[in-house]
Amino acid sequence: MGFFSDFKSFLMKGDIVALATAVIVGGAFSKIVGSLVADVIMPVIGLLLGGRNVNDLFLVLDGSGTYETIAAAKEAGAAIMTWGNFVQAIIDFVIIGFVIYMLLKGYEKTKKKEEAAPAAPKGPSQEELLIEIRDELRKK
C-alpha cells in the first residue's frame, strides 16, 4: 500500500498540479495563437505574395518541369522542397514567441506594482512594548 500512497502524494504536490495546469492552459493558448497566425496574419502575408498561401511555396529539385501545386508535383513524382512549410513554421515560432514575451512583460509589470506598494508602518515589537512597560513600572 505504501507505493500507491507515495504515488498519490507525488501527484498531489503543488508542483505537479501547477505543471498539469500549465500544460492544459498552454494547449489552449497554442490554439488561440495558431488561429491568430492562420486566420489573421497569414492571409495578409498571402495577399502580399499575390494571393498565394505560404505553405504552397515549393521548389522542384530535379528539374523535371514546372507544377502549379505541390499535389501536382507529388503526383508526377518530382523531387520537391516545400520550403513554404519551413517559412510557415518560422513565422509561427516568431509570433508565438512575441505573444508570450508580451504576456510575460505584462505579468512582470503587475508584479512590480504589487512589490512597489508601500509597506504599512510598523509599530514597536512585543519585546519593545514589554521593555517600555517594565521601565515605566520601575519609575514608580
OpenMM code with the backbone's topology and positions (N, CA, C; nanometers):
from openmm import Vec3, app, unit

residues = "MET GLY PHE PHE SER ASP PHE LYS SER PHE LEU MET LYS GLY ASP ILE VAL ALA LEU ALA THR ALA VAL ILE VAL GLY GLY ALA PHE SER LYS ILE VAL GLY SER LEU VAL ALA ASP VAL ILE MET PRO VAL ILE GLY LEU LEU LEU GLY GLY ARG ASN VAL ASN ASP LEU PHE LEU VAL LEU ASP GLY SER GLY THR TYR GLU THR ILE ALA ALA ALA LYS GLU ALA GLY ALA ALA ILE MET THR TRP GLY ASN PHE VAL GLN ALA ILE ILE ASP PHE VAL ILE ILE GLY PHE VAL ILE TYR MET LEU LEU LYS GLY TYR GLU LYS THR LYS LYS LYS GLU GLU ALA ALA PRO ALA ALA PRO LYS GLY PRO SER GLN GLU GLU LEU LEU ILE GLU ILE ARG ASP GLU LEU ARG LYS LYS".split()
positions = [
    Vec3(0.0824, -0.1194, 0.0000),
    Vec3(0.0000, 0.0000, 0.0000),
    Vec3(0.0864, 0.1251, 0.0000),
    Vec3(0.2125, 0.1155, 0.0425),
    Vec3(0.2998, 0.2311, 0.0508),
    Vec3(0.3292, 0.2932, -0.0843),
    Vec3(0.3435, 0.2098, -0.1868),
    Vec3(0.3728, 0.2607, -0.3208),
    Vec3(0.2611, 0.3519, -0.3704),
    Vec3(0.1368, 0.3060, -0.3558),
    Vec3(0.0245, 0.3846, -0.4066),
    Vec3(0.0036, 0.5136, -0.3275),
    Vec3(0.0255, 0.5097, -0.1972),
    Vec3(0.0110, 0.6322, -0.1185),
    Vec3(0.1234, 0.7302, -0.1518),
    Vec3(0.2442, 0.6782, -0.1748),
    Vec3(0.3543, 0.7653, -0.2161),
    Vec3(0.3269, 0.8272, -0.3530),
    Vec3(0.2753, 0.7441, -0.4441),
    Vec3(0.2443, 0.7927, -0.5784),
    Vec3(0.1335, 0.8980, -0.5731),
    Vec3(0.0338, 0.8768, -0.4901),
    Vec3(-0.0754, 0.9737, -0.4758),
    Vec3(-0.0219, 1.1055, -0.4197),
    Vec3(0.0625, 1.0984, -0.3180),
    Vec3(0.1179, 1.2219, -0.2616),
    Vec3(0.2075, 1.2930, -0.3629),
    Vec3(0.2771, 1.2166, -0.4457),
    Vec3(0.3585, 1.2769, -0.5520),
    Vec3(0.2704, 1.3520, -0.6511),
    Vec3(0.1602, 1.2898, -0.6910),
    Vec3(0.0702, 1.3531, -0.7888),
    Vec3(0.0006, 1.4760, -0.7326),
    Vec3(-0.0196, 1.4789, -0.6043),
    Vec3(-0.0923, 1.5899, -0.5439),
    Vec3(-0.0016, 1.7033, -0.4968),
    Vec3(0.1268, 1.6916, -0.5214),
    Vec3(0.2173, 1.8008, -0.4875),
    Vec3(0.1811, 1.9237, -0.5687),
    Vec3(0.2060, 2.0377, -0.5145),
    Vec3(0.1736, 2.1620, -0.5826),
    Vec3(0.2441, 2.1765, -0.7161),
    Vec3(0.3690, 2.1297, -0.7254),
    Vec3(0.4450, 2.1443, -0.8494),
    Vec3(0.3818, 2.0647, -0.9632),
    Vec3(0.3374, 1.9441, -0.9347),
    Vec3(0.2788, 1.8591, -1.0380),
    Vec3(0.1455, 1.9167, -1.0831),
    Vec3(0.0647, 1.9620, -0.9900),
    Vec3(-0.0650, 2.0210, -1.0246),
    Vec3(-0.0431, 2.1484, -1.1062),
    Vec3(0.0539, 2.2295, -1.0671),
    Vec3(0.0835, 2.3520, -1.1425),
    Vec3(0.1331, 2.3186, -1.2820),
    Vec3(0.2152, 2.2159, -1.2950),
    Vec3(0.2655, 2.1749, -1.4256),
    Vec3(0.1510, 2.1264, -1.5140),
    Vec3(0.0631, 2.0454, -1.4578),
    Vec3(-0.0515, 1.9957, -1.5351),
    Vec3(-0.1403, 2.1118, -1.5799),
    Vec3(-0.1622, 2.2064, -1.4922),
    Vec3(-0.2422, 2.3238, -1.5276),
    Vec3(-0.1745, 2.4026, -1.6386),
    Vec3(-0.0433, 2.4192, -1.6284),
    Vec3(0.0298, 2.4935, -1.7314),
    Vec3(0.0220, 2.4236, -1.8662),
    Vec3(0.0291, 2.2924, -1.8680),
    Vec3(0.0205, 2.2175, -1.9943),
    Vec3(-0.1171, 2.2367, -2.0574),
    Vec3(-0.2214, 2.2285, -1.9770),
    Vec3(-0.3576, 2.2447, -2.0292),
    Vec3(-0.3788, 2.3866, -2.0810),
    Vec3(-0.3389, 2.4856, -2.0035),
    Vec3(-0.3535, 2.6244, -2.0470),
    Vec3(-0.2657, 2.6509, -2.1689),
    Vec3(-0.1464, 2.5924, -2.1713),
    Vec3(-0.0571, 2.6083, -2.2864),
    Vec3(-0.1176, 2.5508, -2.4129),
    Vec3(-0.1849, 2.4367, -2.4023),
    Vec3(-0.2514, 2.3780, -2.5181),
    Vec3(-0.3617, 2.4681, -2.5718),
    Vec3(-0.4398, 2.5246, -2.4812),
    Vec3(-0.5460, 2.6164, -2.5231),
    Vec3(-0.4857, 2.7438, -2.5821),
    Vec3(-0.3798, 2.7925, -2.5212),
    Vec3(-0.3130, 2.9129, -2.5702),
    Vec3(-0.2547, 2.8887, -2.7085),
    Vec3(-0.2021, 2.7698, -2.7303),
    Vec3(-0.1462, 2.7349, -2.8607),
    Vec3(-0.2527, 2.7412, -2.9692),
    Vec3(-0.3726, 2.6963, -2.9378),
    Vec3(-0.4811, 2.7037, -3.0353),
    Vec3(-0.5173, 2.8482, -3.0678),
    Vec3(-0.5172, 2.9332, -2.9667),
    Vec3(-0.5502, 3.0746, -2.9889),
    Vec3(-0.4449, 3.1398, -3.0777),
    Vec3(-0.3189, 3.1178, -3.0454),
    Vec3(-0.2113, 3.1783, -3.1240),
    Vec3(-0.2080, 3.1175, -3.2640),
    Vec3(-0.2332, 2.9868, -3.2742),
    Vec3(-0.2394, 2.9226, -3.4058),
    Vec3(-0.3486, 2.9837, -3.4923),
    Vec3(-0.4627, 3.0126, -3.4320),
    Vec3(-0.5711, 3.0772, -3.5054),
    Vec3(-0.5322, 3.2194, -3.5453),
    Vec3(-0.4640, 3.2908, -3.4568),
    Vec3(-0.4180, 3.4260, -3.4895),
    Vec3(-0.3270, 3.4216, -3.6117),
    Vec3(-0.2359, 3.3272, -3.6132),
    Vec3(-0.1424, 3.3156, -3.7254),
    Vec3(-0.2162, 3.2745, -3.8529),
    Vec3(-0.2934, 3.1655, -3.8448),
    Vec3(-0.3562, 3.1089, -3.9646),
    Vec3(-0.4695, 3.1956, -4.0190),
    Vec3(-0.5478, 3.2562, -3.9306),
    Vec3(-0.6688, 3.3248, -3.9736),
    Vec3(-0.6555, 3.4758, -3.9869),
    Vec3(-0.5551, 3.5330, -3.9234),
    Vec3(-0.5423, 3.6798, -3.9269),
    Vec3(-0.4149, 3.7239, -3.9996),
    Vec3(-0.3014, 3.6706, -3.9578),
    Vec3(-0.1735, 3.7197, -4.0097),
    Vec3(-0.1393, 3.6594, -4.1461),
    Vec3(-0.1549, 3.5276, -4.1598),
    Vec3(-0.1137, 3.4633, -4.2849),
    Vec3(-0.1974, 3.5065, -4.4066),
    Vec3(-0.3269, 3.5338, -4.3938),
    Vec3(-0.3987, 3.5864, -4.5106),
    Vec3(-0.3410, 3.7197, -4.5600),
    Vec3(-0.2951, 3.8025, -4.4677),
    Vec3(-0.2340, 3.9306, -4.5074),
    Vec3(-0.1011, 3.9037, -4.5800),
    Vec3(-0.0221, 3.8119, -4.5268),
    Vec3(0.1046, 3.7777, -4.5928),
    Vec3(0.0768, 3.7139, -4.7286),
    Vec3(-0.0252, 3.6280, -4.7361),
    Vec3(-0.0636, 3.5680, -4.8640),
    Vec3(-0.1065, 3.6730, -4.9653),
    Vec3(-0.1760, 3.7744, -4.9185),
    Vec3(-0.2164, 3.8838, -5.0066),
    Vec3(-0.0940, 3.9569, -5.0607),
    Vec3(0.0059, 3.9774, -4.9757),
    Vec3(0.1292, 4.0425, -5.0190),
    Vec3(0.2069, 3.9565, -5.1183),
    Vec3(0.1877, 3.8248, -5.1117),
    Vec3(0.2552, 3.7318, -5.2037),
    Vec3(0.1740, 3.7087, -5.3313),
    Vec3(0.0739, 3.7886, -5.3542),
    Vec3(-0.0056, 3.7753, -5.4761),
    Vec3(-0.1147, 3.6706, -5.4648),
    Vec3(-0.1676, 3.6524, -5.3465),
    Vec3(-0.2770, 3.5585, -5.3273),
    Vec3(-0.2339, 3.4153, -5.3041),
    Vec3(-0.1060, 3.3903, -5.2861),
    Vec3(-0.0564, 3.2531, -5.2622),
    Vec3(-0.0433, 3.2272, -5.1133),
    Vec3(-0.0705, 3.1056, -5.0765),
    Vec3(-0.0519, 3.0617, -4.9394),
    Vec3(0.0963, 3.0288, -4.9204),
    Vec3(0.1532, 3.0700, -4.8081),
    Vec3(0.2954, 3.0445, -4.7829),
    Vec3(0.3238, 2.8946, -4.7838),
    Vec3(0.2318, 2.8137, -4.7329),
    Vec3(0.2518, 2.6681, -4.7309),
    Vec3(0.2609, 2.6086, -4.8708),
    Vec3(0.2104, 2.6783, -4.9713),
    Vec3(0.2110, 2.6267, -5.1086),
    Vec3(0.3387, 2.6606, -5.1856),
    Vec3(0.4331, 2.7243, -5.1228),
    Vec3(0.5580, 2.7592, -5.1912),
    Vec3(0.6510, 2.6383, -5.1907),
    Vec3(0.7018, 2.6044, -5.3076),
    Vec3(0.7894, 2.4880, -5.3188),
    Vec3(0.8883, 2.5090, -5.4325),
    Vec3(0.9887, 2.4228, -5.4357),
    Vec3(1.0935, 2.4282, -5.5366),
    Vec3(1.1121, 2.2871, -5.5932),
    Vec3(1.1105, 2.2752, -5.7258),
    Vec3(1.1334, 2.1463, -5.7903),
    Vec3(1.2843, 2.1255, -5.7976),
    Vec3(1.3329, 2.0186, -5.7362),
    Vec3(1.4769, 1.9961, -5.7250),
    Vec3(1.5365, 1.9240, -5.8455),
    Vec3(1.4606, 1.8369, -5.9082),
    Vec3(1.5178, 1.7546, -6.0145),
    Vec3(1.4994, 1.8138, -6.1546),
    Vec3(1.4424, 1.9327, -6.1633),
    Vec3(1.4262, 1.9977, -6.2933),
    Vec3(1.3320, 1.9246, -6.3865),
    Vec3(1.2412, 1.8480, -6.3324),
    Vec3(1.1527, 1.7668, -6.4164),
    Vec3(1.0363, 1.8462, -6.4750),
    Vec3(1.0288, 1.9731, -6.4467),
    Vec3(0.9212, 2.0540, -6.5021),
    Vec3(0.8714, 2.1558, -6.4019),
    Vec3(0.7683, 2.2258, -6.4405),
    Vec3(0.7050, 2.3218, -6.3509),
    Vec3(0.5654, 2.2712, -6.3185),
    Vec3(0.5254, 2.2922, -6.1968),
    Vec3(0.3968, 2.2436, -6.1494),
    Vec3(0.3253, 2.3577, -6.0782),
    Vec3(0.1949, 2.3581, -6.0894),
    Vec3(0.1141, 2.4630, -6.0272),
    Vec3(0.1012, 2.4436, -5.8759),
    Vec3(0.0883, 2.3190, -5.8343),
    Vec3(0.0668, 2.2909, -5.6926),
    Vec3(0.1617, 2.1824, -5.6442),
    Vec3(0.1733, 2.1725, -5.5133),
    Vec3(0.2546, 2.0678, -5.4523),
    Vec3(0.1958, 1.9315, -5.4855),
    Vec3(0.0629, 1.9236, -5.4803),
    Vec3(-0.0032, 1.7954, -5.5097),
    Vec3(0.0278, 1.7489, -5.6514),
    Vec3(0.0284, 1.8412, -5.7480),
    Vec3(0.0583, 1.8041, -5.8864),
    Vec3(0.2025, 1.7560, -5.9003),
    Vec3(0.2941, 1.8215, -5.8287),
    Vec3(0.4345, 1.7816, -5.8340),
    Vec3(0.4541, 1.6451, -5.7693),
    Vec3(0.3865, 1.6205, -5.6576),
    Vec3(0.3986, 1.4903, -5.5914),
    Vec3(0.3377, 1.3801, -5.6770),
    Vec3(0.2270, 1.4131, -5.7424),
    Vec3(0.1618, 1.3141, -5.8285),
    Vec3(0.2510, 1.2751, -5.9452),
    Vec3(0.3277, 1.3728, -5.9962),
    Vec3(0.4179, 1.3453, -6.1074),
    Vec3(0.5464, 1.2775, -6.0606),
    Vec3(0.5653, 1.2665, -5.9303),
    Vec3(0.6839, 1.2006, -5.8761),
    Vec3(0.8070, 1.2903, -5.8749),
    Vec3(0.7872, 1.4201, -5.8840),
    Vec3(0.9003, 1.5136, -5.8840),
    Vec3(0.9587, 1.5260, -5.7443),
    Vec3(1.0898, 1.5477, -5.7397),
    Vec3(1.1566, 1.5744, -5.6126),
    Vec3(1.1380, 1.7224, -5.5816),
    Vec3(1.0692, 1.7508, -5.4722),
    Vec3(1.0403, 1.8904, -5.4398),
    Vec3(1.0844, 1.9227, -5.2974),
    Vec3(1.1122, 2.0503, -5.2766),
    Vec3(1.1410, 2.1020, -5.1436),
    Vec3(1.0279, 2.1986, -5.1110),
    Vec3(0.9497, 2.1656, -5.0102),
    Vec3(0.8375, 2.2511, -4.9719),
    Vec3(0.8864, 2.3522, -4.8688),
    Vec3(0.9609, 2.4494, -4.9157),
    Vec3(1.0212, 2.5474, -4.8272),
    Vec3(0.9179, 2.6403, -4.7653),
    Vec3(0.8000, 2.6475, -4.8222),
    Vec3(0.6939, 2.7290, -4.7640),
    Vec3(0.6519, 2.6783, -4.6271),
    Vec3(0.6532, 2.5457, -4.6085),
    Vec3(0.6200, 2.4902, -4.4772),
    Vec3(0.7215, 2.5334, -4.3724),
    Vec3(0.8480, 2.5375, -4.4121),
    Vec3(0.9534, 2.5807, -4.3201),
    Vec3(0.9360, 2.7286, -4.2844),
    Vec3(0.9073, 2.8098, -4.3839),
    Vec3(0.8847, 2.9526, -4.3589),
    Vec3(0.7639, 2.9706, -4.2668),
    Vec3(0.6592, 2.8920, -4.2902),
    Vec3(0.5398, 2.8982, -4.2053),
    Vec3(0.5740, 2.8636, -4.0609),
    Vec3(0.6563, 2.7617, -4.0403),
    Vec3(0.6961, 2.7223, -3.9048),
    Vec3(0.7761, 2.8329, -3.8372),
    Vec3(0.8624, 2.9000, -3.9133),
    Vec3(0.9402, 3.0111, -3.8573),
    Vec3(0.8477, 3.1261, -3.8186),
    Vec3(0.7533, 3.1589, -3.9050),
    Vec3(0.6586, 3.2670, -3.8749),
    Vec3(0.5777, 3.2319, -3.7504),
    Vec3(0.5303, 3.1088, -3.7421),
    Vec3(0.4554, 3.0652, -3.6232),
    Vec3(0.5393, 3.0811, -3.4974),
    Vec3(0.6645, 3.0367, -3.5038),
    Vec3(0.7534, 3.0443, -3.3883),
    Vec3(0.7750, 3.1889, -3.3443),
    Vec3(0.8024, 3.2767, -3.4387),
    Vec3(0.8279, 3.4169, -3.4057),
    Vec3(0.7043, 3.4812, -3.3441),
    Vec3(0.5880, 3.4544, -3.4008),
    Vec3(0.4656, 3.5155, -3.3486),
    Vec3(0.4324, 3.4599, -3.2106),
    Vec3(0.4441, 3.3298, -3.1914),
    Vec3(0.4179, 3.2707, -3.0604),
    Vec3(0.5169, 3.3258, -2.9580),
    Vec3(0.6432, 3.3352, -2.9949),
    Vec3(0.7436, 3.3922, -2.9049),
    Vec3(0.7117, 3.5359, -2.8686),
    Vec3(0.6669, 3.6146, -2.9654),
    Vec3(0.6326, 3.7545, -2.9401),
    Vec3(0.5129, 3.7646, -2.8457),
    Vec3(0.4107, 3.6843, -2.8695),
    Vec3(0.2913, 3.6888, -2.7838),
    Vec3(0.3272, 3.6479, -2.6410),
    Vec3(0.4060, 3.5434, -2.6262),
    Vec3(0.4469, 3.5003, -2.4921),
    Vec3(0.5313, 3.6084, -2.4252),
    Vec3(0.6194, 3.6710, -2.5023),
    Vec3(0.7019, 3.7805, -2.4488),
    Vec3(0.6133, 3.8935, -2.3973),
    Vec3(0.5128, 3.9313, -2.4750),
    Vec3(0.4243, 4.0405, -2.4341),
    Vec3(0.3455, 4.0028, -2.3082),
    Vec3(0.2996, 3.8780, -2.2997),
    Vec3(0.2278, 3.8345, -2.1793),
    Vec3(0.3179, 3.8380, -2.0565),
    Vec3(0.4413, 3.7918, -2.0715),
    Vec3(0.5335, 3.7918, -1.9581),
    Vec3(0.5707, 3.9335, -1.9156),
    Vec3(0.5860, 4.0228, -2.0125),
    Vec3(0.6153, 4.1627, -1.9777),
    Vec3(0.4994, 4.2223, -1.8983),
    Vec3(0.3761, 4.1950, -1.9407),
    Vec3(0.2594, 4.2424, -1.8672),
    Vec3(0.2531, 4.1835, -1.7276),
    Vec3(0.2842, 4.0565, -1.7167),
    Vec3(0.2850, 3.9903, -1.5865),
    Vec3(0.3898, 4.0519, -1.4949),
    Vec3(0.5092, 4.0791, -1.5481),
    Vec3(0.6156, 4.1393, -1.4676),
    Vec3(0.5759, 4.2780, -1.4196),
    Vec3(0.5055, 4.3540, -1.5023),
    Vec3(0.4615, 4.4874, -1.4604),
    Vec3(0.3643, 4.4788, -1.3442),
    Vec3(0.2736, 4.3811, -1.3467),
    Vec3(0.1800, 4.3677, -1.2355),
    Vec3(0.2534, 4.3271, -1.1088),
    Vec3(0.3553, 4.2437, -1.1207),
    Vec3(0.4331, 4.2029, -1.0037),
    Vec3(0.5101, 4.3213, -0.9456),
    Vec3(0.5668, 4.4045, -1.0326),
    Vec3(0.6422, 4.5201, -0.9842),
    Vec3(0.5509, 4.6171, -0.9112),
    Vec3(0.4275, 4.6337, -0.9599),
    Vec3(0.3328, 4.7229, -0.8940),
    Vec3(0.2966, 4.6694, -0.7560),
    Vec3(0.2808, 4.5379, -0.7442),
    Vec3(0.2491, 4.4788, -0.6151),
    Vec3(0.3654, 4.4966, -0.5179),
    Vec3(0.4887, 4.4789, -0.5675),
    Vec3(0.6056, 4.4914, -0.4818),
    Vec3(0.6302, 4.6365, -0.4431),
    Vec3(0.5953, 4.7298, -0.5305),
    Vec3(0.6219, 4.8707, -0.5053),
    Vec3(0.5241, 4.9317, -0.4060),
    Vec3(0.4163, 4.8633, -0.3746),
    Vec3(0.3199, 4.9163, -0.2792),
    Vec3(0.3905, 4.9378, -0.1458),
    Vec3(0.3735, 5.0570, -0.0871),
    Vec3(0.4443, 5.0856, 0.0383),
    Vec3(0.3928, 4.9969, 0.1513),
    Vec3(0.4858, 4.9536, 0.2315),
    Vec3(0.4501, 4.8697, 0.3453),
    Vec3(0.3915, 4.9571, 0.4554),
    Vec3(0.2981, 4.9042, 0.5270),
    Vec3(0.2371, 4.9777, 0.6375),
    Vec3(0.3426, 5.0021, 0.7447),
    Vec3(0.3408, 5.1201, 0.8038),
    Vec3(0.4418, 5.1471, 0.9078),
    Vec3(0.4219, 5.0500, 1.0248),
    Vec3(0.5331, 4.9992, 1.0705),
    Vec3(0.5273, 4.9020, 1.1788),
    Vec3(0.5395, 4.9739, 1.3119),
    Vec3(0.4654, 4.9227, 1.4059),
    Vec3(0.4742, 4.9745, 1.5412),
    Vec3(0.5844, 4.9032, 1.6161),
    Vec3(0.5966, 4.9317, 1.7427),
    Vec3(0.7000, 4.8652, 1.8217),
    Vec3(0.6684, 4.7162, 1.8351),
    Vec3(0.7737, 4.6375, 1.8473),
    Vec3(0.7561, 4.4935, 1.8630),
    Vec3(0.7040, 4.4638, 2.0033),
    Vec3(0.6642, 4.3398, 2.0244),
    Vec3(0.6114, 4.2990, 2.1544),
    Vec3(0.7185, 4.3141, 2.2616),
    Vec3(0.8406, 4.2823, 2.2266),
    Vec3(0.9504, 4.2940, 2.3232),
    Vec3(0.9753, 4.4394, 2.3597),
    Vec3(0.9689, 4.5271, 2.2599),
    Vec3(0.9894, 4.6700, 2.2877),
    Vec3(0.8794, 4.7239, 2.3789),
    Vec3(0.7563, 4.6805, 2.3564),
    Vec3(0.6460, 4.7238, 2.4427),
    Vec3(0.6659, 4.6741, 2.5859),
    Vec3(0.7078, 4.5483, 2.6016),
    Vec3(0.7306, 4.4952, 2.7361),
    Vec3(0.8436, 4.5699, 2.8073),
    Vec3(0.9492, 4.6032, 2.7324),
    Vec3(1.0604, 4.6786, 2.7916),
    Vec3(1.0120, 4.8160, 2.8353),
    Vec3(0.9306, 4.8793, 2.7539),
    Vec3(0.8762, 5.0119, 2.7861),
    Vec3(0.7879, 5.0048, 2.9106),
    Vec3(0.7043, 4.9005, 2.9189),
    Vec3(0.6174, 4.8842, 3.0370),
    Vec3(0.7030, 4.8607, 3.1611),
    Vec3(0.8057, 4.7774, 3.1489),
    Vec3(0.8941, 4.7500, 3.2617),
    Vec3(0.9612, 4.8773, 3.3110),
    Vec3(1.0095, 4.9570, 3.2161),
    Vec3(1.0772, 5.0811, 3.2530),
    Vec3(0.9822, 5.1777, 3.3207),
    Vec3(0.8568, 5.1833, 3.2763),
    Vec3(0.7577, 5.2710, 3.3362),
    Vec3(0.7253, 5.2260, 3.4775),
    Vec3(0.7191, 5.0925, 3.4967),
    Vec3(0.6896, 5.0407, 3.6294),
    Vec3(0.8050, 5.0672, 3.7266),
    Vec3(0.9262, 5.0668, 3.6794),
    Vec3(1.0427, 5.0933, 3.7656),
    Vec3(1.0444, 5.2388, 3.8129),
    Vec3(0.9927, 5.3265, 3.7291),
    Vec3(0.9923, 5.4694, 3.7667),
    Vec3(0.9012, 5.4947, 3.8848),
    Vec3(0.8003, 5.4141, 3.9049),
    Vec3(0.7014, 5.4384, 4.0108),
    Vec3(0.7421, 5.3815, 4.1410),
] * unit.nanometer
topology = app.Topology()
chain = topology.addChain("A")
for resn in residues:
    res = topology.addResidue(resn, chain)
    for name in ("N", "CA", "C"):
        topology.addAtom(name, app.Element.getBySymbol(name[0]), res)
